[in-house]
Amino acid sequence: MATPVYLTPPELWVLFGVGLLLGSRELIVRQYLGLGDRPAADGAGSFWVLWAATAAGTTVAVVAPLAGVGTLPAPNGSFWLGVVVMLVGFAVRMTAVVTLGEQFSHRVVVADREVVDTGPYAWVRHPSYTGAVVTYLGVGVACGNWVSVVAATGGAIVGYGHRVRLEERTLRRELEDYAAYTRKVPYRLIPFVW
């Protein structure tokens, strides 16, 4: 069995660099943009559900190609396509965060918030999470394996889907204009799907 493309140089170094960029999101959001530090309870343990689902999906995605089954056609092309998809997801997520500005938080917080319906929020109600799911899709594609695509994307959809449901309940209860916004923007995470 051949070594998966993502484990061979220079692709390994590219993947490492992209991983550093994606991981730097917290530093960018907190240190450079000064966003996301609002204290609040996480609510229903959504952070842990999100973390567990995405960690499990990513682990399966990275390990699956080592079994030698489910390889995507053109592994080199799949790797580079996956990298592009990861970067697009990162850009969507960061655009959503910047659009929210000071209202952005890593926690479910409603105090002093208004409904934002511009930028990516005109398409879906949780574009930051959409960007994250696209990033995980890119991880699966970069691994060059169908099992990887399903595992990474599935883990992200489970984790962020749970988070979306929690936020939707809170936002509907606490923000007067949120019900009208949901009628205007019917899609939570994936345009024209859900």
N, C-alpha and C positions, 0 to 999 in steps of 0.2 A: 504494500500500500504506500502510495506517495504521501509525503508530508503536505498537509494543507498549506495553501498559498499564504495564509495570514501568519503562519509560523516560520516563514523563510524571509531572510533579508532580500531586498530592502522593504518589502511589504510589512514585515514585523515592526520595523522602525516607524513606518508611516502610521500603522495602527497605534503604536505607542504614542506618537505625537498627537494624533487625533484624540486618543483617550485623555491625554493631558489637557487638551483644549476643552473637551467636554467636561472634564472634572473641574476645570477652572471656572466653570459657570458660577459656582458659589462665591468664589473670590471676586469675580467681576460684579456680580449682583450686590454683594454685601460691601466690599471695600471701595470699588470704583463708582458704583451707581448709588450706594448708600440705601439700598432697598432690601426688604425681606426680613427685617429684624423685629417685627412687631410681636410682642409676647402674647401668647394665647394658648389655650389647651388645644391639643391636636384633634380631639374629637373622635371617638370610636376607634382609636388606635390606627387611624388611616395611614399614618407614616409607616408603621410596622407592616401592615398589609402590603402597602406599596413596595417597601423595601424587600420584603420576602418574595413577593411575586416576581419583581424584576431581577432580583439576584438569582432566583431559581431558573428563570427563563434564560438569563445570560449564561449561567453555568452550563446548562444543557446545550445552548447554542455553541459555546466554545468547545465543548467536549465531543459533541455528536460527530463532527467530521473525522475524528480519530477512529471511529468505528468503520469508516470506509463505505457507508451506505448513504444514499440520498444526495450524492454530489450533484451540484448544479452544473449545467453545461458551461463551458468556458470559464474555468475557475479564476483565471487572471482577470478577465472582464468583470466577473461577479465581484471580485474583491474591490476593484476600483469603482464600480457602480455603488457598492455598499458604502464606501468612503464618502462618495458624493451625497448619497442619501442621508448619512449621518450628519454631514455638514449642513444640509438643507434643514434637517430637523432641528439642529442647534440654532440655526438662523431664525426659524419660525418661533422657537421657544424664547429666544432673546428678544425678538420683535414684540412678542406678546407681553413680556415682562416690562420692557421699556414703554409700551403703550399704556400699561396700567400705572406706571410711575410709582408715586408714593403709596398708592393703594395696594401694590404688590406685597404679598406675604407668603411665607412658606407654610403658614398655618391657616386654618379656617378662621378668618377674622372678618367681621362685618361692621364693627364700629367705625364710624367716620368714612363710610364707603358710599360710592355712587355707582350706578350701572354704567359701564363703559361699553359702547356699541360701535366704536370706530376701529379702523385698522383691521387686524385679524379677528377682532371680536364681532365684526359685521358678518363673518362667515360661520364661525362656531363659537359656542359659549365658553369653551375652555381651550383656547388655542395654545397655551403654554403646554398643556398636557398632550395636545395633538403633536406639537413639535417633539416632545419626548417619545411618543409612540413611533413617530417617523424615525427618530434616532435609533431606537431599538430595532426597527425593521432593517435599517442600514447595517446594524451589527450582524443580524442574521444573514443578510445578503453577502456581507464581507467575509463571513465564514464559509461561504460557497456551498451551502448545504440546505436542502429543503427542511430537514428537521430543525436546523438552526433558525431558519426564517420563522417557522411556526412557533418554536419555543421562545425566542426573543420577543417576537411581536405579541404572542399570546400572553406571556408574563406581563408585558407592559399594559396590554388591554385589561387584564384582570386587575392589576394594581391600580391603574389610573381610573378604570371603570368604577371601582369601589370608592375611590376618592371623589369622583364626579358625583356619584349618588349622594354622598355625604354633603358635599358643598351645595348641591342643588336643593336639598332639604333646608339647609341653613339659610341660603340666599332667598328662597321663596318665603320663608318665615320672617326674615329680618329686613329685607329690602322691599319697599313698597312698589317700586317700578320693575321688579324682576319678573313678575308674571307677564307683563306687557313685553318685556325683552324676549322672553321665551317664545312668545307668539311671533315676534319679528324675526328671531334667529332660532329656528326650530332644532338645529343640530347641536348636540353637546360636544362631540369630539371629532367626528368624521363627517365632512360635508356630504350631504345627500344620502347618508347611511344612518348615523345615530348621533 
